[in-house]
Amino acid sequence: MVVQNNLDFLKDLFDGLGNKFKSGSATVPNAATTVVVTHGLGVASNAVVITPTVDPGGRFWVSAKSSTQFTINLQVAAPVGGISFDYIVKGA
């Protein structure tokens, strides 16, 4: 009984955490300097972490965060094939 209660507790805990994170990937297309990413987390207070999958050739940053979207910005326009980013959005 104690083991089952602990398992139920952990399942509830992890299910709750899953609702606070969204992850995915997005690509800034060829010749563009921005892309709007829809994450759909639904939480206005959030943190966004992005990681380029190749060298973007300059600075990059996140702007315009909202409960459903954010924008990835590049200092230098993306080359042919674009620049892909992996992202994680964490709600408060």
Secondary structure, DSSP 8 states (H G I E B T S, - for coil): -HHHHHHHHHHHHHHHHHTTEEEEEEEE-TT-SEEEEE-----SSEEEEEEESS--SS-EEEE---SSEEEEEESS---TT-EEEEEEEEE-
